Amino acid sequence: MDSGESRYQNIFDHNNMGLRKDLTGIIPDDLLIKLPGGYEIIGNIAIIGIPSSLTQYHDAIVAALLARRPSIHTILNKTGSVNGPFRTTLFNPIFGKNLVTEHREFGFKYHLDVSHVYFSSKMGSERKRIADLVKPGERIFVPFAGVGPYVIPAAARGSQVIAIEMNEHACSWMAINTIVNGVSSQVHIIRGDALLANNFIRQKFSRIIIPTPYGLINSPYLFLSMLSDEGTAHWITFSNSVQIKEQVCALEQGGYHILRCRQCGNVAPSVYRWILDIKAN
């Protein structure tokens, strides 16, 4: 495991704090402070959470975003949190209407409809890091696979991947994306409940990538039982700092070796996204 401060290293998204600066003098300071400093770009779509107190300034915010990102064709105001079994979010379009886009990430292309599937561009660098660890010939399992952002890079490294996803829209987009990226012969897509996977998948995997939906499970043991000897799991989860340290201790006491534990942004007050690399002994 990483030592010292790097054991729980922060990753902050600073790429969009200039939006407030762009709007200084246009939106009153007492309201401008309520504007989120960050927004997310998925393909040609920008997603931002604008509070109702700034409704009258939508046009100014749109103009500022377009000045920064001229390629944007749609701007969505996030009006609800990620929820439901398919992890979808409520949006209100404030510029454009097209909700289908192509997101490009480290040489891969992902086609998706943001209104029907969950996708976050914020984990792109971690997805690449994990993919770079994959060796040709590995057998890999990806539960909660979405449209394939963990599946496709792993397959492109020469592995065989089984991907499970409950959302039929996500499965359809994932199938398209495997074709677009030339890895369809290496990916087997199952539409189903990943929590039941060990009831019908009887093989072991050298690597399991677990992008856990927020609030669904607080332990990776369900999937760790599917690891082969000396296999590695990458567990993305959400918790506070105390809970993650307890999880690390429990895993180590259970005979697993924690290669890495990294904080990857916060999702709520004192709740952070974490990624753990877990080695089976």
C-alpha positions in Angstrom: 0.0 0.0 0.0 1.1 3.6 -0.5 2.8 5.0 2.5 2.5 8.4 4.3 0.2 11.0 3.0 -0.2 9.3 -0.4 -2.1 6.5 1.3 -5.2 8.6 1.1 -4.3 11.1 -1.6 -6.8 13.8 -2.6 -7.7 14.5 -6.2 -9.4 17.8 -6.8 -11.1 19.0 -9.9 -9.9 22.6 -10.5 -10.5 22.8 -14.2 -13.6 25.0 -14.0 -13.2 27.4 -11.2 -12.6 30.2 -13.8 -16.3 30.2 -14.6 -17.1 32.3 -11.6 -14.3 34.7 -12.6 -15.8 35.0 -16.1 -19.2 36.0 -14.6 -17.8 38.5 -12.1 -19.6 41.8 -12.7 -22.4 40.1 -14.5 -23.9 38.2 -11.6 -24.0 39.9 -8.2 -21.3 38.7 -5.8 -23.8 37.5 -3.2 -25.4 35.2 -5.9 -22.3 34.3 -7.8 -20.9 32.5 -4.8 -23.8 30.1 -5.1 -22.7 29.0 -8.6 -20.8 25.8 -8.6 -17.2 26.3 -9.5 -17.1 23.1 -11.5 -19.1 21.5 -14.3 -18.7 18.2 -16.1 -18.1 17.7 -19.8 -19.3 14.4 -21.4 -18.6 14.5 -25.1 -20.3 17.7 -26.4 -22.5 18.0 -23.4 -21.9 20.2 -20.3 -23.6 19.4 -17.1 -23.8 22.0 -14.3 -25.9 22.4 -11.1 -27.4 25.9 -11.1 -29.4 26.8 -8.0 -32.9 28.3 -8.5 -31.7 31.7 -7.2 -29.7 32.0 -10.4 -32.4 31.1 -12.9 -32.6 34.6 -14.3 -28.8 34.3 -15.2 -29.1 31.2 -17.3 -28.3 33.0 -20.5 -25.2 34.6 -19.0 -24.0 31.2 -17.7 -24.7 29.6 -21.1 -22.7 32.3 -22.8 -19.8 31.9 -20.4 -19.7 28.2 -20.9 -19.8 28.4 -24.6 -17.0 30.9 -24.6 -14.9 28.4 -22.7 -16.1 25.3 -24.6 -17.2 26.3 -28.2 -17.7 22.6 -29.1 -20.6 22.2 -26.6 -23.9 21.5 -28.3 -26.0 21.0 -25.2 -25.9 22.4 -21.6 -27.9 20.6 -18.9 -28.8 22.0 -15.6 -28.7 19.1 -13.1 -31.9 19.2 -11.1 -31.6 16.0 -9.1 -29.1 13.6 -7.7 -28.1 10.3 -9.2 -30.8 7.8 -8.1 -32.7 4.7 -8.9 -31.3 1.3 -9.9 -30.0 2.7 -13.2 -28.2 5.7 -11.6 -29.8 8.2 -13.8 -30.0 11.9 -13.1 -32.7 14.6 -13.8 -31.7 17.4 -16.1 -33.2 20.5 -17.5 -31.7 21.6 -20.9 -30.8 25.3 -20.9 -29.0 25.2 -24.2 -29.6 22.6 -27.0 -31.6 19.5 -26.8 -29.4 16.6 -28.0 -28.8 14.2 -25.1 -26.8 11.7 -27.2 -23.1 12.2 -27.5 -19.7 10.6 -28.2 -17.3 10.9 -25.3 -13.6 10.4 -26.2 -11.2 9.3 -23.5 -7.5 8.2 -23.9 -8.1 7.0 -27.5 -11.5 5.3 -26.8 -15.0 6.4 -27.9 -18.1 6.0 -25.8 -21.5 6.6 -27.3 -24.3 7.2 -24.8 -27.5 9.0 -24.0 -27.0 10.9 -20.7 -30.7 10.8 -19.8 -30.8 7.0 -19.8 -27.4 5.9 -18.5 -24.9 6.7 -15.8 -21.5 8.0 -17.0 -18.9 10.1 -15.3 -15.9 11.6 -17.0 -14.2 12.4 -13.7 -12.7 8.9 -13.4 -11.0 8.9 -16.8 -7.4 9.0 -15.4 -8.2 6.1 -13.0 -9.7 4.1 -15.8 -6.6 4.5 -17.8 -4.4 3.6 -14.8 -6.3 0.4 -14.3 -6.2 -0.5 -18.0 -2.5 0.0 -18.1 -2.1 -2.7 -15.5 -4.0 -5.3 -17.6 -1.9 -8.0 -19.3 -2.9 -9.9 -22.5 -4.8 -13.1 -21.8 -6.3 -12.0 -18.4 -9.8 -13.0 -17.6 -11.6 -9.9 -16.2 -15.0 -9.4 -14.6 -16.7 -6.0 -14.5 -20.0 -5.7 -12.5 -22.0 -2.5 -12.9 -20.4 -2.1 -16.3 -22.4 0.8 -17.6 -21.6 1.8 -21.2 -18.2 0.1 -20.9 -15.6 2.7 -19.8 -13.8 0.0 -17.7 -14.6 -2.9 -20.0 -13.3 -1.5 -23.3 -9.8 -0.4 -22.3 -9.3 -3.7 -20.5 -10.3 -5.7 -23.6 -8.1 -3.5 -25.8 -5.1 -4.7 -23.7 -5.8 -8.2 -24.9 -8.0 -9.6 -22.1 -11.3 -11.4 -22.2 -14.0 -9.5 -20.3 -17.3 -10.5 -18.8 -19.5 -7.4 -18.1 -22.7 -7.3 -16.2 -25.1 -4.4 -16.3 -28.8 -4.2 -15.3 -29.8 -1.2 -17.4 -30.9 -2.3 -20.9 -30.0 1.1 -22.4 -26.5 0.9 -21.0 -26.1 -2.7 -22.3 -27.1 -1.5 -25.8 -24.7 1.4 -25.7 -22.0 -0.9 -24.4 -22.5 -3.3 -27.2 -22.2 -0.5 -29.7 -19.1 0.8 -28.0 -17.4 -2.6 -28.1 -17.9 -2.5 -31.9 -16.8 1.1 -32.3 -13.6 0.4 -30.4 -12.9 -3.0 -32.1 -13.2 -5.3 -29.1 -16.6 -6.9 -29.5 -15.1 -10.4 -29.8 -13.4 -10.0 -26.4 -16.4 -8.9 -24.4 -19.3 -10.9 -23.2 -22.2 -8.7 -22.0 -24.8 -10.0 -19.6 -27.8 -8.0 -18.8 -28.6 -8.8 -15.2 -28.2 -8.0 -11.5 -24.4 -7.9 -10.7 -25.2 -8.7 -7.0 -26.3 -12.2 -8.1 -23.3 -12.8 -10.4 -21.7 -15.5 -8.2 -24.9 -17.5 -8.5 -24.4 -18.1 -12.2 -20.8 -17.3 -13.0 -18.7 -20.3 -12.0 -15.2 -19.2 -13.1 -12.5 -17.3 -11.4 -11.0 -14.0 -12.6 -7.5 -12.6 -12.5 -8.9 -9.1 -12.2 -12.2 -7.7 -11.1 -13.1 -4.0 -11.6 -15.9 -2.9 -9.3 -17.3 0.6 -10.0 -19.8 0.3 -7.1 -23.0 2.5 -7.4 -23.3 5.0 -4.7 -24.9 3.5 -1.6 -25.4 0.0 -3.0 -22.9 -2.1 -1.1 -20.3 -1.2 1.6 -18.1 -4.2 1.1 -16.4 -5.9 -1.9 -16.4 -9.4 -0.4 -19.3 -10.5 -2.7 -17.0 -10.1 -5.7 -13.6 -11.0 -4.0 -14.8 -14.6 -3.8 -14.6 -14.6 -7.6 -10.9 -13.7 -7.7 -8.3 -16.3 -8.6 -5.2 -16.9 -6.5 -3.0 -13.8 -6.7 -5.8 -12.0 -8.5 -6.4 -8.2 -8.2 -9.6 -6.3 -7.6 -10.1 -2.6 -8.1 -13.0 -1.4 -5.8 -14.5 2.0 -6.3 -16.6 2.9 -3.3 -18.0 5.8 -1.3 -17.5 6.5 2.4 -16.0 8.9 4.9 -12.4 8.8 6.0 -13.1 6.8 9.2 -15.2 4.1 7.4 -12.6 3.6 4.6 -9.8 3.0 7.2 -12.1 0.5 8.9 -12.6 -1.2 5.5 -8.9 -1.3 4.9 -8.2 -2.9 8.3 -11.0 -5.5 7.8 -9.6 -6.5 4.4 -6.1 -6.8 5.7 -7.3 -8.9 8.6 -9.2 -11.0 6.1 -5.9 -11.9 4.4 -6.0 -9.4 1.5 -3.2 -7.1 0.7 -4.1 -3.5 0.0 -1.8 -2.2 -2.8 -3.3 1.2 -3.0 -6.1 3.3 -1.4 -6.7 6.7 -3.0 -9.3 9.4 -2.5 -10.9 10.5 -5.8 -13.1 13.5 -5.0 -16.0 14.1 -2.8 -19.7 13.5 -3.5 -21.3 14.8 -0.4 -20.3 16.5 2.8 -17.5 14.3 4.3 -18.3 11.5 1.8 -15.6 10.7 -0.7 -15.1 8.4 -3.7 -12.3 6.0 -3.0 -10.5 3.4 -5.1 -8.7 0.5 -3.6 -6.5 -2.0 -5.3 -6.9 -5.3 -3.5 -4.6 -8.3 -4.0 -5.7 -11.8 -3.1 -2.9 -13.7 -1.3 
